Structure formats: structure tokens, C-alpha cells
């Protein structure tokens, strides 16, 4: 009924794809025709409302205000439209609207509409499933064209890329069903930077993880983005973080944008970070990342499958706070120099999260869901480090201190005994005995012994 807040599907009589989608919506469900004093054709079904216009959809700045004035209240606007491209391929697209620079196709210069990232993610995933047996690609697009003066969250869903697809009844039915399946989830939201117009990396992350995107900017728009535009993108996407398609961007562009984003109080997550936190409660991720920033601003958290399973098996529990335990950083560093892969396997096989520094080295901090778990893993990691050291050194532990004895071939000692570089050097370095000028040279004669101690916590 008019005056009830409903999801509003905006269609145009001038757009053949829009009409295709509208007709399929009306066929799939039983809609009521609603009288409107504003001259719009209006249909309603449960939580949905179709509003049909006689104008182009990209020029609908202020439409949300006009609908409100007519008593057609909404908290989400889905523009059902056509997509046009030169290649003419069969495709479904989803995107936010607005202009990073000059407004050439509707909207206003340097203005972004309020995005609807949760709806965009839902529409994209539904399209991917529904189009599974059809020869249609499914993709996000970067933010482009109008309207931009829209305060109610909005998103475009489109059939492309030519006449054949616009009037394809199968395509219209797929988009209509995707709209009727739309859900507002609580996915983490990113602003995307970099890549081509069809945002392949952002598209894959939306389909393969539980994050979604608000505004996305391709490479050719990055130079237009100053602090005001980046801030606008975060606010109008209601975003939690930024994502860079790093390989497609120039280092200078990355550094400039990262500086702006950090100044605004947001962080840039890598693809590995996003995939690590997939399926993890958002509150836990936020707390973990906060702890990492406190300990090492340039550090990156690594979430193991074990702790993921623990978190996901407790769906209705209060989200746990991160607990911390530490081991001796020197001990960890010494072990990592010898066998990083063994340490990585150890960490991955425990129900913890851990941290890597900016240079990729392991941090000495262990994160667990409770104090006992974190402490026990820290103790086991200490033992594992000692075991790794014992593969190379003589190790003695006494009174909470590890004594490491390193026996090392000293080329200078060998030279002082008249031995020149070459095969004899190698034989001594491997622990062999040689005879030179009738004199027996044992390994002990050309080895130096270094001892050092590591105080355990």
C-alpha cells in the first residue's frame, strides 16, 4: 500500500530491457495496481513496489525525494535497465551510480549516489546461480553514470549488451527472479580501487567470499580521486575498508590513495586478508585487526582454518574477544631462519590466529579465543622452535635459558694452516679430515665455536 516503505523497482517505458524485466515481474507474481497522484504507473506485491517512468533512468536525480512526496516510501531503489557495449556479448551487470569526474551521462560532476552494497552483492550472487545454465556472463561494473543525487541506497541491475538480449524473455525472467530474491545481509563492505570497468577482482571476491562492494573505481578514474572524493565513496558506500586491485595499479597511485585512506581512518585489505576472514564474525575480525594495529601498525593477521572452524561452530554464541600470548621473539626468529615452512605448518594446524610483519616474518604473538588456548599454543610453539634449533645446533636448556652452541667452519683458520680454497675447504667444511704435507688436519682445528643464550619468557 502507498505510505508503506517498500523495495522500489524503477523501470522505464523508454528502455526495452527495463520493460522486459517489468513484464516478467508482473508475470511471476500477482501484483496489485496502485493509484498514484504523481502520474507514475505503480504496482505492489508484498514488500516490493514497481514504479514505471516515461524518462531515461540515468537522469533520475532526486527521484527518491519525488517518490517520498507522493507517499511512495522506500529504503532501497533497484533500477532495472539495459546495458550497452560494443562487443554485444550476453551479460548481466550490477553497479552503483555516480561520477568521479565530469558527468557525461546523467548525474552531477564529482558526485556519488548512496550505494546499496548489500543489495548489490545479493543480486550478483543470485544472477550467478540463476544464469548457471544460460550463455550469459555475470559481473559487477565500476561506478558510472547517473543518477548521483539519490540519498536512498540504490543499485542498477542490467541486461546487456544489445537488442537481442534486451528483449530475451529468459534474461528478463532471470533478472526479475534475482530482484525478488534480494536480501539485505550484513556483509563487510569495501570500496574498490583499480582494475578494468568490469572489475574482475572485485567481482570474484563478491562471488567467492562474504564481502561486498559499494563504489568501485577503475584505473582510468584513479587520478580524479582526491581526499574529498575518497571520503564521499566511503561514506556513501557505508564501507568498512578499501580493496586495491594491486597488480593493475601503478605503485605511485597505490601509495597516494593508501595515504588518503589511512588519513581518513580506514585500512586497505589485501585479497589474502579478505579470504582469511571469510565466514568469520565481523566483530571478531575487527577486534583482531585492532589488536594487530596496536602491536604492529604494519602487521597483518593470519587466521587459521582451525580457529575459523571454532568460530563458525558457535553460530549463536557471543562473539569472543581476542586473547594474546607471546613467545621469545629472538627464539622464533632463529627458528624461522632455519625452517620457516615447518613453523608455518605448525601455526596452520592450531586453532589460533597469528601475525606477520610487513616483511613477511612471523611475529611472536599468538591470538586465541581464550587465555588457555593462546598460552598452550605459545608453549608448544616454544618447544617446536627449540626442536628446529636442535636440527642445526647443540641446544641446552637450563633455568629458563636456552644455550645455543654453533660450530662453524672458519676459512681464515684453514688458510692459517696452509690450506687454500678449493676441494679441501669443502671437505673440511663437511666435517672431514685431510692430510696436507704429511700433517693431519682435523675439523676441530678449523672450526670456531660460538655460544649464545636466549632467555625464555
C-alpha positions in Angstrom: 0.0 0.0 0.0 1.0 3.6 -0.6 2.7 5.1 2.5 4.3 1.7 3.4 8.1 1.5 2.9 8.8 -1.0 0.2 11.7 -2.0 -2.1 11.2 0.1 -5.2 11.9 -1.3 -8.6 12.3 1.6 -11.0 11.5 0.8 -14.7 11.3 3.0 -17.8 9.0 2.8 -20.8 11.9 4.0 -22.9 14.1 1.0 -22.1 13.4 -2.3 -23.7 15.3 -4.3 -21.2 13.6 -2.5 -18.4 10.2 -3.4 -19.9 11.3 -7.0 -20.3 12.2 -7.2 -16.6 9.0 -5.4 -15.6 6.8 -7.7 -17.7 8.4 -10.8 -16.2 8.0 -9.4 -12.6 4.3 -9.0 -13.3 4.1 -12.5 -14.7 6.0 -14.2 -11.9 3.9 -12.7 -9.1 0.4 -11.4 -8.7 0.7 -7.6 -8.3 -1.9 -5.0 -7.3 -2.2 -1.9 -9.4 -1.9 1.2 -7.2 -3.3 4.6 -8.0 -0.6 7.4 -7.9 -1.2 11.1 -7.8 2.2 11.7 -9.3 1.5 10.2 -12.8 3.6 7.1 -12.2 2.3 3.6 -13.1 2.6 1.7 -9.8 2.3 -2.0 -8.9 2.8 -3.6 -5.5 3.5 -7.1 -4.3 4.2 -7.8 -0.6 7.5 -5.8 0.2 8.0 -4.7 -3.4 6.8 -1.8 -5.5 7.3 -1.2 -9.2 7.3 2.4 -10.3 7.3 3.0 -14.1 8.6 6.2 -15.5 8.4 7.7 -19.0 12.0 9.1 -18.8 15.6 7.7 -19.0 16.7 6.0 -15.8 20.2 7.6 -15.7 18.6 11.1 -15.4 16.6 10.4 -12.3 18.4 12.8 -9.8 16.1 13.5 -6.9 13.8 10.6 -7.7 13.8 9.4 -4.1 12.5 12.8 -2.9 9.8 12.8 -5.6 8.6 9.3 -4.5 8.5 10.4 -0.9 6.5 13.4 -1.8 4.0 11.0 -3.5 3.8 8.8 -0.4 5.8 6.1 -2.1 8.3 5.5 0.7 11.3 3.2 0.2 14.6 2.3 1.7 16.1 0.6 -1.4 15.8 1.5 -5.1 16.7 -1.0 -7.8 16.9 0.4 -11.3 16.1 -2.2 -13.9 17.9 -1.2 -17.0 19.7 -2.2 -20.2 23.4 -2.4 -20.6 25.1 -1.4 -23.9 28.6 -2.3 -25.0 30.3 -2.5 -28.4 31.2 -6.2 -28.1 27.5 -7.1 -27.9 28.0 -10.0 -25.5 25.2 -11.5 -23.4 25.8 -10.3 -19.9 24.1 -9.3 -16.6 25.6 -6.4 -14.7 25.2 -4.8 -11.3 26.7 -1.5 -10.3 26.4 1.7 -8.2 26.0 5.1 -9.8 27.7 8.5 -9.7 30.6 10.4 -11.4 34.2 10.5 -10.2 34.8 13.4 -12.6 32.7 15.1 -15.3 29.0 14.0 -15.6 28.6 12.9 -19.2 25.7 10.6 -18.8 23.4 11.9 -16.1 24.1 12.9 -12.5 26.3 15.7 -11.4 30.1 16.3 -11.6 32.1 14.6 -8.8 29.0 13.3 -7.0 28.2 9.7 -6.0 24.8 8.3 -5.2 24.3 6.4 -1.9 25.2 2.9 -2.9 23.4 -0.3 -1.8 26.3 -2.8 -1.4 24.3 -5.5 0.4 21.7 -5.5 -2.3 24.3 -5.4 -5.0 26.1 -8.5 -3.5 22.8 -10.3 -3.2 21.7 -9.5 -6.8 25.1 -10.5 -8.2 25.1 -13.9 -6.4 21.5 -14.7 -7.4 22.2 -13.8 -11.0 25.2 -16.1 -11.0 23.1 -19.0 -9.8 20.0 -18.3 -11.9 22.1 -17.9 -15.1 24.1 -21.0 -14.5 22.6 -22.9 -17.5 22.5 -19.8 -19.8 25.1 -18.2 -22.0 25.2 -15.0 -20.0 28.2 -13.6 -18.1 27.5 -12.1 -14.7 29.6 -9.2 -13.4 29.9 -6.1 -11.3 30.7 -2.9 -13.1 32.6 0.1 -11.7 30.6 3.2 -10.6 29.4 5.2 -13.6 26.6 7.4 -15.0 23.7 9.0 -13.2 21.7 9.5 -11.2 24.0 10.8 -8.5 21.7 12.9 -6.4 20.0 10.0 -4.7 20.1 9.7 -0.9 18.1 6.4 -0.7 20.5 3.5 -1.3 20.2 2.4 -4.9 21.7 0.0 -7.4 21.4 -0.7 -11.2 20.8 -4.3 -12.5 21.1 -4.6 -16.2 20.6 -6.9 -19.2 23.3 -6.5 -21.9 24.6 -5.8 -24.4 22.3 -5.4 -27.4 18.8 -5.6 -28.8 18.8 -9.4 -28.9 19.5 -9.7 -25.1 17.3 -6.7 -24.1 14.2 -8.5 -25.3 15.2 -12.0 -24.4 12.4 -13.3 -22.2 14.8 -15.8 -20.4 17.1 -12.9 -19.5 14.1 -10.8 -18.2 12.9 -13.7 -16.1 16.4 -14.3 -14.6 16.7 -10.6 -13.6 13.2 -10.5 -12.3 13.8 -13.5 -10.0 17.1 -12.1 -8.8 15.3 -8.9 -7.8 12.6 -10.8 -5.9 15.3 -12.8 -4.0 17.2 -9.6 -2.9 18.3 -9.6 0.7 20.0 -7.1 3.0 22.8 -9.1 4.6 25.5 -7.9 7.0 28.4 -8.5 4.8 31.6 -6.4 5.3 31.7 -3.7 2.7 34.6 -2.5 0.7 35.3 0.4 -1.7 37.2 -0.9 -4.7 40.1 0.7 -6.5 41.8 -0.4 -9.7 41.1 -2.8 -12.5 39.0 -2.5 -15.6 35.5 -1.3 -16.0 34.1 -4.8 -15.3 36.1 -5.1 -12.0 37.1 -8.8 -12.3 38.9 -9.0 -9.0 36.1 -7.3 -7.1 33.6 -9.5 -8.9 35.4 -12.7 -7.9 35.7 -11.6 -4.3 31.9 -10.9 -4.1 31.1 -14.3 -5.6 33.6 -16.3 -3.6 33.6 -14.7 -0.2 31.1 -13.0 2.1 32.2 -9.4 1.4 30.5 -7.0 -0.9 31.4 -3.7 -2.7 29.9 -0.2 -2.7 31.5 2.2 -5.1 34.3 0.8 -7.4 36.7 3.0 -9.4 38.6 1.6 -12.4 42.2 2.6 -13.3 41.3 5.4 -15.6 39.3 7.2 -12.8 42.0 6.9 -10.1 43.7 10.2 -11.0 40.4 12.0 -10.4 40.1 10.8 -6.8 41.2 13.3 -4.2 40.5 13.2 -0.5 37.0 14.6 -0.8 36.0 12.0 -3.4 37.5 9.1 -1.5 35.8 10.3 1.7 32.5 10.5 -0.2 33.0 7.0 -1.6 33.4 5.5 1.9 30.5 7.4 3.4 28.1 6.7 0.6 29.1 3.0 0.5 28.9 2.8 4.3 32.2 0.9 3.8 34.4 -0.8 6.3 37.7 -0.9 4.3 39.3 -0.5 0.9 40.4 -3.1 -1.6 43.1 -2.4 -4.2 43.4 -4.5 -7.4 47.2 -4.0 -6.8 48.6 -5.7 -9.9 46.6 -3.3 -12.2 47.6 -0.2 -10.4 50.8 1.9 -10.6 52.8 2.0 -7.3 52.5 5.8 -7.2 48.7 5.5 -7.4 48.6 2.9 -4.7 50.8 4.9 -2.4 48.8 8.2 -2.9 45.4 6.5 -2.3 46.6 4.5 0.6 47.9 7.6 2.3 44.5 9.3 1.8 42.6 6.2 3.0 44.6 5.8 6.2 44.3 9.6 6.9 40.5 9.1 6.8 40.8 6.3 9.3 40.2 3.3 7.1 42.5 0.5 6.1 43.4 -1.3 2.9 42.9 -5.1 2.9 44.7 -7.4 0.5 42.9 -10.3 -1.2 44.6 -12.8 1.2 43.3 -10.8 4.2 39.7 -10.8 2.8 39.8 -14.6 2.0 41.3 -15.2 5.5 38.4 -13.5 7.2 35.7 -15.1 5.0 33.0 -16.6 7.2 34.4 -15.1 10.4 32.1 -12.9 12.6 32.8 -9.3 11.7 33.2 -8.3 15.4 36.0 -10.8 15.9 37.8 -9.6 12.7 37.6 -6.0 13.9 38.9 -6.8 17.3 41.7 -9.0 15.9 42.8 -6.3 13.4 42.6 -3.6 16.2 45.0 -5.7 18.3 47.3 -6.2 15.4 47.4 -2.4 14.8 48.2 -1.8 18.5 51.1 -4.3 18.4 52.4 -3.6 15.0 50.8 -1.0 12.8 52.2 -2.6 9.6 51.4 -6.1 10.7 48.9 -8.5 9.0 46.8 -11.0 10.9 46.6 -14.6 9.6 43.6 -16.6 10.5 44.0 -20.4 10.5 41.3 -22.9 9.4 41.2 -24.2 13.0 40.1 -21.0 14.6 37.6 -20.5 11.7 36.0 -23.8 12.5 35.8 -22.9 16.2 34.1 -19.6 15.4 31.7 -21.0 12.8 30.6 -23.9 15.0 29.4 -21.4 17.6 26.8 -19.5 15.5 24.6 -18.2 18.3 27.4 -17.5 20.8 28.5 -14.1 21.9 31.5 -13.2 19.7 34.6 -14.0 21.7 37.3 -11.4 22.4 40.8 -12.0 21.2 43.3 -13.3 23.8 47.0 -12.9 23.4 50.1 -15.0 24.4 53.7 -14.3 23.4 56.9 -16.3 22.9 60.5 -15.0 22.8 60.9 -13.1 19.6 64.6 -14.0 19.2 63.9 -17.7 19.6 61.2 -17.5 16.9 63.4 -15.6 14.6 66.3 -18.1 15.0 63.9 -21.0 14.2 62.4 -19.2 11.3 65.8 -18.7 9.6 66.3 -22.5 9.7 62.8 -23.8 8.8 60.1 -21.3 8.0 57.9 -24.0 6.3 57.9 -26.2 9.4 56.8 -23.2 11.6 54.1 -22.3 9.1 52.7 -25.8 9.2 52.7 -25.8 13.0 50.8 -22.5 13.2 48.3 -23.6 10.5 47.5 -26.8 12.4 46.4 -25.0 15.6 43.2 -23.2 16.4 44.8 -19.7 16.6 45.4 -16.6 14.6 48.9 -15.2 14.3 50.6 -12.1 12.8 53.1 -11.5 10.1 55.2 -8.3 10.0 55.4 -6.1 6.9 58.5 -8.0 5.6 56.6 -11.3 5.9 58.4 -12.6 9.0 56.4 -14.3 11.8 55.5 -12.2 14.8 56.0 -13.7 18.3 52.3 -13.0 19.2 49.7 -15.8 19.3 45.9 -14.9 19.2 43.4 -17.4 20.7 39.7 -17.5 21.7 40.6 -17.9 25.3 43.7 -17.4 27.5 44.4 -21.2 28.0 44.4 -21.9 24.2 46.7 -19.0 23.4 49.1 -19.9 26.3 49.2 -23.6 25.5 49.9 -22.9 21.8 52.6 -20.4 22.8 54.2 -23.1 25.0 54.0 -25.7 22.2 55.5 -23.2 19.7 58.4 -22.6 22.0 59.1 -26.3 22.1 58.8 -26.5 18.3 61.3 -23.7 17.9 63.7 -25.5 20.2 63.3 -28.7 18.2 64.0 -26.8 15.0 67.2 -25.3 16.5 68.4 -28.8 17.6 68.4 -29.8 13.9 71.4 -27.4 13.4 72.9 -26.6 16.8 73.7 -28.1 20.1 71.0 -26.8 22.4 70.8 -27.0 26.2 68.0 -25.7 28.3 68.6 -24.8 31.9 67.0 -22.4 34.4 64.6 -20.9 31.8 67.5 -20.1 29.4 68.4 -21.8 26.1 72.1 -22.1 25.3 72.9 -22.5 21.6 76.3 -23.8 20.6 77.2 -23.3 17.0 80.2 -25.0 15.5 81.2 -23.2 12.3 83.9 -23.7 9.7 86.3 -20.8 9.8 88.1 -20.3 6.4 90.7 -18.0 8.0 91.8 -20.7 10.4 92.1 -23.1 7.4 94.2 -20.6 5.5 96.5 -20.1 8.5 97.3 -23.9 8.4 98.3 -23.6 4.7 95.1 -24.9 3.2 93.8 -23.0 0.1 90.3 -22.6 -1.1 89.0 -25.5 -3.2 88.1 -29.1 -2.7 90.0 -29.3 0.6 88.0 -26.4 2.0 84.8 -28.2 1.1 85.9 -31.5 2.7 86.8 -29.7 6.0 83.5 -27.8 5.9 81.7 -31.1 5.7 83.4 -32.4 8.8 86.1 -34.5 7.0 89.8 -34.9 7.9 92.5 -34.1 5.4 96.3 -34.7 5.2 98.5 -31.9 3.8 102.3 -32.0 3.6 102.1 -35.1 5.9 100.2 -33.2 8.5 96.7 -34.4 9.6 94.1 -31.6 9.8 91.0 -32.5 11.9 87.8 -30.5 11.5 88.1 -29.3 15.1 91.3 -27.4 14.1 89.5 -25.2 11.6 86.1 -24.7 13.4 85.1 -22.0 15.7 82.6 -22.4 18.5 80.0 -19.7 19.1 77.7 -19.7 22.1 74.7 -17.6 22.8 71.8 -17.6 25.2 68.1 -16.9 24.8 66.2 -16.1 27.9 62.7 -17.7 27.8 59.6 -15.8 29.0 
